[in-house]
Amino acid sequence: MLSIGSNCSIGHNTIIEKNVIIGDNCSIGSNTVIRNTLIKKNVKVLDNCTIGKHGFGFFPNNKSNLRYPHIGVVLIEDNCEIGCGSTIDRGSMSNTHIGKNTYLDNQIHIAHNVKIGENSIIAGQVGIAGSSTIGSNVRIGGQVGISGHLKIGNNVEIAGGSRSYKRYT
């Protein structure tokens, strides 16, 4: 299913593939690829983004690595902005979710199954690994790396250049 709402603009060389619904008053930049995604109202996706692609996930094996299925979608709520050159992977067994009024700067990678709460701001070159949950009203500085399966609460500020990971003892 493909549906594009009213008063939307789509940039040059942009590809909108299967399973995409775009709400009213959205702006999609040039050279962007979108698939398996639900974009709500008043969303801006800037140039050179890839949204809804297959995430990185494998069943490792000595003879071959088997890719596991990604059957989820990307959900981008109202009033979000996705910066230039950003990538948002579709979910594997659940959905990847960007909460309303959230702003992603340029060159950000959001991996499969990541959940980002409302009203968050994430600066450039941040990578959030799969299945992490980021709360609402979170501020993340540039070049932060967040490893997979972490839960970051509401109203948290993470300084630029930080690394967040789960320590196993």
C-alpha positions in Angstrom: 0.0 0.0 0.0 1.2 3.5 -0.9 -0.5 6.6 0.3 0.7 10.2 0.3 -1.3 12.9 2.1 -2.2 16.3 0.9 0.2 19.3 0.7 3.3 17.1 0.6 6.5 17.8 -1.3 8.8 15.1 -2.6 12.4 15.9 -3.7 14.2 14.9 -6.9 15.4 11.3 -7.3 13.5 10.2 -4.2 12.1 6.6 -4.2 9.1 5.7 -2.2 8.6 2.0 -2.3 6.0 -0.5 -0.9 4.2 -0.3 2.4 4.6 3.5 2.9 2.0 5.9 4.2 2.9 9.6 4.4 0.6 12.0 6.3 -0.4 15.5 5.4 2.0 18.5 5.2 5.2 16.4 4.9 8.4 17.3 3.1 10.6 14.5 1.8 14.0 15.7 0.5 15.9 14.6 -2.6 17.8 11.3 -3.1 15.9 9.6 -0.3 14.6 6.1 -0.2 11.6 5.2 2.0 10.0 1.7 2.4 8.0 -0.1 5.1 7.3 3.2 6.9 4.4 5.1 8.4 5.1 8.9 8.5 2.5 11.0 10.4 1.7 14.7 9.8 4.1 17.6 9.5 7.2 15.6 9.2 10.4 16.7 7.4 12.8 14.2 6.0 15.8 16.0 4.6 18.0 14.9 1.7 19.8 11.6 1.3 18.0 9.6 4.0 17.2 5.9 3.9 14.2 4.8 6.0 12.7 1.4 6.4 15.5 -0.8 5.1 16.3 -4.2 6.4 18.3 -3.9 9.7 21.6 -5.6 10.6 20.9 -9.0 12.2 22.3 -12.5 11.7 22.2 -16.0 13.1 26.0 -16.6 13.1 27.2 -20.0 11.8 30.6 -21.4 11.1 29.7 -22.1 7.5 27.5 -19.1 6.7 25.7 -16.2 8.4 22.0 -16.3 8.0 20.2 -13.0 8.0 17.1 -13.0 10.3 13.8 -11.6 9.1 12.8 -7.9 9.6 9.0 -7.8 9.4 8.4 -4.6 11.4 8.1 -1.1 10.1 9.3 2.4 11.0 6.8 4.7 12.6 7.6 8.4 12.6 5.1 10.5 14.7 3.9 14.0 14.0 6.2 17.1 13.8 9.5 15.2 13.5 12.5 16.2 11.5 15.0 13.7 10.1 18.4 15.2 9.2 20.4 14.8 6.0 22.1 11.4 5.4 20.3 9.7 8.3 19.3 6.0 8.2 16.4 4.4 10.2 16.2 0.6 10.0 12.8 -1.1 10.1 12.1 -3.4 13.0 12.9 -7.0 13.1 10.1 -8.6 15.2 8.7 -5.2 16.5 8.6 -1.7 15.0 11.2 1.1 15.1 9.5 4.2 16.6 10.4 7.9 16.6 8.1 9.8 19.0 6.4 13.1 18.1 8.3 16.4 18.0 11.6 14.6 17.9 14.5 16.1 15.9 17.3 14.0 14.5 20.4 15.9 13.2 22.4 14.9 10.1 24.1 11.5 9.7 22.3 9.6 12.5 21.8 5.8 12.4 18.8 4.3 14.2 18.9 0.5 14.2 16.1 -2.0 14.2 13.5 -2.0 17.0 14.8 1.3 18.5 12.1 3.3 20.4 12.7 7.1 20.9 10.2 9.0 23.0 8.6 12.3 22.4 10.3 15.7 22.2 13.8 14.4 22.0 16.8 16.1 20.2 19.7 14.0 18.9 22.8 15.7 17.4 24.8 14.6 14.4 26.7 11.4 14.0 24.9 9.5 16.7 24.5 5.7 16.4 21.8 3.9 18.4 22.1 0.1 18.2 19.2 -2.3 17.9 16.4 -2.7 20.4 17.5 0.3 22.6 14.8 2.5 24.2 15.3 6.2 24.6 12.9 8.1 26.8 11.1 11.4 26.2 12.7 14.8 26.5 16.1 13.3 25.9 19.1 15.3 24.6 22.0 13.5 23.0 25.1 15.3 21.9 27.0 14.6 18.7 29.0 11.5 18.0 27.4 9.5 20.8 27.3 5.7 20.5 24.6 3.7 22.3 24.9 0.0 22.2 22.0 -2.4 21.8 19.3 -3.3 24.2 19.8 -0.3 26.6 17.0 1.6 28.3 17.6 5.4 28.7 15.0 7.1 30.9 13.1 10.4 30.4 14.8 13.8 30.7 18.3 12.4 30.3 21.2 14.4 28.7 24.1 12.6 27.2 27.2 14.6 26.4 28.7 14.6 23.0 31.3 11.9 22.3 30.0 9.6 25.1 29.6 5.9 24.8 26.7 4.1 26.5 26.9 0.3 26.8 25.8 -2.5 29.0 28.5 -3.9 31.3 28.3 -7.6 31.8 30.0 -9.0 35.0 
